[in-house]
Structures are given as structure tokens and as C-alpha cells.
Amino acid sequence: MKRRTIGEVARLARVSVRALHHWDEIGLVVPSGRSPKGYRLYTDRDLEKLEVVLVHRALGLGLDEIARIVGDPAFDRVRALRTHRDALARRLEADRALLALVDRAISEAEGKTTMRPNPKSSQRHGDVLQPMTPEERVRAFGAFEPEAYDDEARERWGHTDAYAESRRRTKSYGPREWETIRAESEAIERELCELFVRGVPASSAEASALAERHRAHVDRWFYACTPEIHTGLARGYVEDPRFAAHYDRRREGLALYVRDAILARHGA
């Protein structure tokens, strides 16, 4: 039976060596063997256990919940795989629709005219040359709606230099800029969620690095984000129900974790 080193398994599964160490320590995926020097070695059976963990992580479950599920004598591996497949199929369908919308946005940004069905058109096939609607733009960019909180933002921060700078910068952004902003933000949030799910403390070096990436993202795209401003944003992520819901949709409790990571980063 072939045995793989922890580095090989980490590359194969696209997870960190640290994560595999942690899963070994908590008894979730324990390698069956050791090398003469004491290094972890994984068998094919160990990889089957790892597969189960990866499937449930992809479904958004925490490690405690995964341990409970796989430890249940009634655990059904086939059912778990089918659930994962269904989730992937839904995601693929949504991504295909999103890709079509983004392609249209790119065409418009390049000055090309796009086609969209128009039920009021008298043309033979009901197609008419039309620009994208605001609703389609919202769907194309991950439901990001820059104007959604304009009134509230103006009332709360309209007198500040940061608000004026944000308005000045974002006024010039087109579909490509907003898609880049969305992708960067999504990556930061996803990695913060992974740390949270793994139980990595918000005060850890990993969480601190992601908190700094978050600050730099705001600083790059919106306004000069000082540590003081960043800590204010962090508190708002918990105090404002809409921000809290945004993070907690990904994982309940994530808003608190993000706040704590940012506060720890700045010693607040």
C-alpha cells in the first residue's frame, strides 16, 4: 500500500500542512504510519477519510460538526457525496449565469452593443439591442450595489474626508474594477472563514495578516484606511445587523471573528 508524506497530501488536497497537523491532533484524520524519522505517512484508507472531511468542509460545516457526523455509525458516505455533488451542480449553474452577465458587462465597457430579449419588441424574434438593466448589473457583480447605502453613508460620514475620497474614486469605476474589488473581498472573507472554522485564534499571526489585507483592500479601492478607521469599521461589522448578516451568512459567528481579528491587529 502506497504511503504519502504530509507534504504530498497537502498538495494533493490543496490544504495547508498546518491544517493536516491540526486534524491529526484532534483525531479527525490520523495518518496510519510514521517514517523511521517520525514523519506522518498517509495510506489510501487515510485519504478516504480525508475525502470525507473535505466534502463536508466544502458544504460549509465546522470541524466539530464533521467529527460528529463521521463518528456516527449510521454515516452514509454515498449520501454525503451526493449532497456535495448537488451543491456543486447548483454552484456551476449559478457560475455559468454569472459568467454570461460578466461577459455582457465587458462588452458594454468596450463599447459593444449587447443583445437582450425584450417582450415589448415588435421584432420577429423578440430581440432588441439594449444595455444591461441595473438588476442585471447587480447580479453580475455578486449582488454588489454601490448605491444601496448612499443615503445612510452620506448622513453618517458625509462630512468626512474619507467619504469624499470614496465617492471620488468609485465614481470612475466600471465593471472590471468592481469585479476585481468583489473577487479580492471574496478571497479575504473566504480565508478568514477558513481560519475561523479551523479554530485559529483571531489574535494569531495568520488572522492578523488577513486583517491587514482587509485594511489594504479598503485603502486601495476606497479611501485612506488608517488603523483608527479600520477599527471603527470592524466594530460596525458586529453592531450593524446588515454587516453582521453578510459575514454570518458564510458562517455564524464570523462577523465577531473578523472584528476581533482587526482589533487584535491594531491592538485595540
N, C-alpha and C positions, 0 to 999 in steps of 0.2 A: 504494500500500500504506500503510495507516494506521500511524502511529508513535506510541507511547505513552511518556510520561515515566516515570521510575523511581518517582515517587510514585503514578501511576496503576496501574502494575503491582503495586506493593506492596499497595495497597488491594484490587486485584482478586484477588491470590493469597493475601492475608491473611498476609503475611510482612513483616518489617521491611526498611526501606531499607538498613540496615546489612548484613543477610543478602544482599541483592542485590548490594551492593558487593563483599562477600566472594566470592560465586560468580563475579562478573566477574573478580576478581583472580586466582582460581585456575583460570580458564578453563572453568568448568563451564557457566555461562550468560552468554555475552558478547553484549551488545547490538550490533546491526548498525550503528547510526548514532549520530551526535552532532549536537546542535543547534549553531547558529552560536556559542553561548557555551560549547560543550564539554560540555553535559549529555547524559547517556545517553538514547538513544531505542531502544525495542524494537519490532520488527516482529512480524507474526503468526507467522512462522517461529521467531522468538526465543521466543515464547510456547509454541510446541510443544515446544521444548527445555526450557523451564521446567516444563511439564506433566510431562515425564518425570522430572525431578528431584523434583517434589512427590509424584508417585506413589510413588517409591522411598523418600522420606523418611517417608511415611505407613506404609510397610511396615517402618520401623524401621532402615533401612540408613544407614550413615555416609557422609559426603561422599566419602571416598576410594574406598569400595566403589561408590558411584554413578558416580563418574568412570570407574572401571574398566569397569563394565557398559555405560555409554552409549558408551564409546570402543571397545567390541568390535564389529568389523564384522558379527558374527553377531547383534547386538542385535535383538530382536523386540519392537517396540512393542505390538503387539496382545497378545502373550503377557503382557507386563508389565501391561497394562490389565486383562486377565482375572484375573491374580493379585490385583491390587488390588481388583477387584470381589468376588472370592470372600472376601477378608479383610473387606470392608465388610459383606457379607451375613452372615458369622458374627458380626460385632460387632452388627449390627442385631438378629439373633435373640437374642443374649445380653442386649442392652439392653431388648428387649420383655419378656423373662422377668424381668429385674431390676425394670422398671417395675411389673409386676404385683405383685411381692413388696413393693415400697415402698408401693404403694397399700394393700395389706393392712395393713402396719405402721402407716400413718397412720390407717386405720380403727380399728385396735385402740387406738391412742394417744388417739383421740377418743371412746373408749368404745363403739364399734360392734362387733358380732359379725360375724366373717367365716366364709365357707364354705370347707371343705376336704374333698376326698374321703377317706372312711375305709373301708378294705377290710373292717373288722370290723363295720361298721354293719349293722343289720338293716332300715334304712330302704329304701324302694323303689328309690331311685336311688343309694344308697350315699353320700349326702351327709349330713354331720352338722356342727352348729355347734361349731367347735373353734378354740382360739387357735393361733397360729403355733408351730411347733416351734423349738427352738434352732438346728437345722440350717438352717431356712428363714431365720431372722434373720441368720445368718452370711452366707448367700448374698445377702440383701437389702442388706447394707451392705459390699459389696466384700470379703468374707471377713475383715472386721474382727472380732476376737474379744477383747474387753477382758479376759476372764478367762484367756486362753491362757497367759500367763506370770506369773500371780499368785504362784505358789509361789516361782519364781525371783526375781521382783521383791521379794517380801517378805523373802527371805533376803539379798539384796544391798543393798536400800535401805530395809528396813522400819523401821530406826532413825532415818531422816532425816525432816526436816520436809516435804521435797518429796514423799516417798511418802505421808505422811499427808494432805497437801493434795490430791494427785491422787486418792486414794481418796475424800476428802470430796466433791470436785467431781463426779467421774464417777458417783458413786452416784445422783445426781439426774438424769442424762442419759437421755433417751428416744430413740426412733428418729429424730426430727427433728434433735436435737443431733448424734447420731453420723453422720448423713448429711451434715450441714454440715461436721463435722470431716473426714470422708473426702473430700469434694469439695475443701475447702481444701488438704488434704495432697496430693491428686492433682494439683492445679493447680501447686503449688510444685515437686513432683517432675518433672512434665512440662516445666516451663520450665527447670529445672536440666539436664534431659536434653537439651533443645534447645541450650543453651549448650555442653554437653559435645560434642554431635555436630558443632556448628559450629566447634569448636576454640577457643572463647573461654577464655582462661586462668582458672583458679579464683581467681586474685588480682584479676580485673578488677572494675570498678565494678558491672557487671551481676550477676556471681556474688555479690558482696558484698551487694547489695540483696536477692537471693533468700535468702541465708543469714540476713539479718536478718528477712525474712518468716517463715522457718522458726522462728527463735527466738521471734518474737512469737506464732506459732501455738501453740507449746508453752506459752508464758507465759499465753496467753489461756484455753486449754482445760484445762490440767493442773496446772501449778504455776509459781511464780516462777522463770523460767529465766534465771539470771544468765549472763554470758559464761563464767564458770568451769564452770558446769553444762553449758552448751551445748557447750563444747569437749570435755567428758567424753563427752557423747552422741555427738559427731562421731567420736571415736576408737572408740567402741563399734560404730559402723556398719561399720567395717572389721574390728575384732577379733572381733566376734560373727558366726559364719557365717550365722546366720539373717537378721540385719540386712543383711549383705553380699549375700546371695542375693535379698533383697527389692529392693534397688536394681539389682543386676546383671541381674535378670530383664528389667528395662526396657532396659538397655544395659550390656554387660560393661564394667566399669571405672568405672561411675557411682558406686559406693559410695566409691571413693577420691576422686573428683572432689568429691562432696558434703562429705566430711571436709575436704579441702583448702580448699574454699570457706569453710567455717565457721571453720577455724583461721586462715585469712587475714583473715577479718572481724574476729577478735578479737586478731590479732597474735600468735597462739600458735605 
